[in-house]
Amino acid sequence: MTFGAGGRCASAQNMDVSPAAEREFAPLALGPLRVWPPVVLAPMAGVTNLAFRSLCREYGAGLYVSEMITARGYLMGNRLTTLLASSDPSEKPRSVQVYGADPVDLGEMIKLLVAEGVDHIDINFGCPVPKVTRSGGGSAIPAKPRLVARLVAAMVKSAGAVPVTVKMRKGIDEDLLTYLGAGKAAQEEGAAAVGLHARTAAQLYAGDADWRAIARLKQHLSVPVLGNGDIWESWDALRMMRETGCDAVIVGRGCLGRPWLFRELAQVFAGDEPDPPPRLGAITEIMIDHARRLMALFGDDMGLRQMRKWTGWYTKGFHGSAAVRGELMRFESLDELRTLMERLDPDEEFPIRALRAHRAKGSKTQRVKLPEGFLDDPDDDTPPKGPRTLEEIESWERALSGG
Ligand SMILES: Cc1cc2nc3c(=O)[nH]c(=O)nc-3n(C[C@H](O)[C@H](O)[C@H](O)COP(=O)(O)O)c2cc1C
């Protein structure tokens, strides 16, 4: 074992973090739900479909949120939207993230989701892509607290006893921080919790998340606050909760190609040292398992294609992985995937340097596009125009990514 002191596979800043003490943390209370450990799989477009959620869930416990499901696409019965929203009876609690900016659509959608047995609904107010913000949707919405209030009110009304949460960013950019006002508006309209991705829309995924903003939001609200940004190791979750006082953590990129992170999280919240991560040979088996789940959900062809992008994340930092990466992005069958992985050393331990290596999304930043005159009247609660025809919806769904 080549890991650090006491065999801990952790980066330098996490070598001395202690596991949770007894009763140090409480389960996350979301309406009638009690989530323990207080860990939430972040909604991630193209990632947190049923296949990946079920894999993560087998390692740990917590709440596993779907990728964002557009209200219009869902209401029109778009085939892919419906597939992405799908679940199976073992998925309890079942959690769906929705995307929309029209209170009527959102209300209708939520009635249907509740009738289907969904246990938790989150709304994405953090999507930074230009196609969405340019119309005043996504991460632009929190700049209008009365619009936030109107959308949350419509959702909460349709949801009945099912808890509704919102997920947002710090703001448009450092000059226009919106999270405190929008968080308060959501709370007043009955949101069961507020999640904060502690970056601005301008930042996209670059730089460090600003955990101080999470602490500020926690002080500002009485509903639970879910902290999000830069949980790469289980120890980061404990540090975030200790430093900010937040009530739960949302784990995004850190679990890409590392579903066992949820086992480690469950262990440190239970007061234990986590098991070491699997060696490369065991990771190959996890990849095959993941691929089978994707094939079951999407069909063989699309499932295998979907799996290709995961191979880079699963093999990140392992010796020799760069040399097979190109072929791993093109494999055509599970046998081929296995053969390619056999070129690497199955006994290799998980590389510590890969723990914090960024997965998905680059380090670019942006100037956020907003509609002309959008900021003239922050009290305006007019819903932005969204896509209406099936063609427009499909083009939006292709563009939608992130939050
Ligand atoms: C590939 C990818 C897709 C994402 N899709 C969504 C999404 O559908 N809804 C959402 O609210 N956030 C989305 N996000 C943002 C994450 O939920 C999370 O807020 C962000 O990655 C920050 O957390 P992290 O630092 O732990 O990755 C996405 C992020 C990534 C990397």
The ligand as an SDF file (V2000), in Angstrom:
LIG
                    3D

 31 33  0  0  0  0  0  0  0  0999 V2000
  -21.3880   17.2060  -17.0100 C   0  0  0  0  0  0  0  0  0  0  0  0
  -22.1410   18.1270  -16.0920 C   0  0  0  0  0  0  0  0  0  0  0  0
  -23.4980   18.3070  -16.2650 C   0  0  0  0  0  0  0  0  0  0  0  0
  -24.2130   19.1290  -15.3810 C   0  0  0  0  0  0  0  0  0  0  0  0
  -25.5690   19.2280  -15.5210 N   0  0  0  0  0  0  0  0  0  0  0  0
  -26.2930   19.8770  -14.5730 C   0  0  0  0  0  0  0  0  0  0  0  0
  -27.7080   19.8100  -14.5540 C   0  0  0  0  0  0  0  0  0  0  0  0
  -28.3510   19.1330  -15.3700 O   0  0  0  0  0  0  0  0  0  0  0  0
  -28.3660   20.5080  -13.5800 N   0  0  0  0  0  0  0  0  0  0  0  0
  -27.6980   21.2380  -12.6380 C   0  0  0  0  0  0  0  0  0  0  0  0
  -28.3270   21.8530  -11.7600 O   0  0  0  0  0  0  0  0  0  0  0  0
  -26.3470   21.2960  -12.6210 N   0  0  0  0  0  0  0  0  0  0  0  0
  -25.6510   20.6080  -13.5340 C   0  0  0  0  0  0  0  0  0  0  0  0
  -24.2790   20.5900  -13.4600 N   0  0  0  0  0  0  0  0  0  0  0  0
  -23.6100   21.2720  -12.3440 C   0  0  0  0  0  0  0  0  0  0  0  0
  -23.4220   20.3200  -11.1630 C   0  0  0  0  0  0  0  0  0  0  0  0
  -24.6660   19.8710  -10.6700 O   0  0  0  0  0  0  0  0  0  0  0  0
  -22.6410   21.0060  -10.0350 C   0  0  0  0  0  0  0  0  0  0  0  0
  -23.3820   22.1180   -9.6130 O   0  0  0  0  0  0  0  0  0  0  0  0
  -21.2660   21.4800  -10.4830 C   0  0  0  0  0  0  0  0  0  0  0  0
  -20.5950   20.4880  -11.2220 O   0  0  0  0  0  0  0  0  0  0  0  0
  -20.4060   21.9060   -9.2720 C   0  0  0  0  0  0  0  0  0  0  0  0
  -20.1550   20.8270   -8.4180 O   0  0  0  0  0  0  0  0  0  0  0  0
  -18.7300   20.0740   -8.4350 P   0  0  0  0  0  0  0  0  0  0  0  0
  -17.6800   21.1270   -8.1910 O   0  0  0  0  0  0  0  0  0  0  0  0
  -18.8630   19.0630   -7.3210 O   0  0  0  0  0  0  0  0  0  0  0  0
  -18.5980   19.4730   -9.7900 O   0  0  0  0  0  0  0  0  0  0  0  0
  -23.5440   19.8070  -14.3410 C   0  0  0  0  0  0  0  0  0  0  0  0
  -22.1690   19.6320  -14.1860 C   0  0  0  0  0  0  0  0  0  0  0  0
  -21.4650   18.8010  -15.0350 C   0  0  0  0  0  0  0  0  0  0  0  0
  -20.0020   18.5990  -14.7990 C   0  0  0  0  0  0  0  0  0  0  0  0
  1  2  1  0
  2  3  1  0
  2 30  2  0
  3  4  2  0
  4  5  1  0
  4 28  1  0
  5  6  2  0
  6  7  1  0
  6 13  1  0
  7  8  2  0
  7  9  1  0
  9 10  1  0
 10 11  2  0
 10 12  1  0
 12 13  2  0
 13 14  1  0
 14 15  1  0
 14 28  1  0
 15 16  1  0
 16 17  1  0
 16 18  1  0
 18 19  1  0
 18 20  1  0
 20 21  1  0
 20 22  1  0
 22 23  1  0
 23 24  1  0
 24 25  2  0
 24 26  1  0
 24 27  1  0
 28 29  2  0
 29 30  1  0
 30 31  1  0
M  END
$$$$
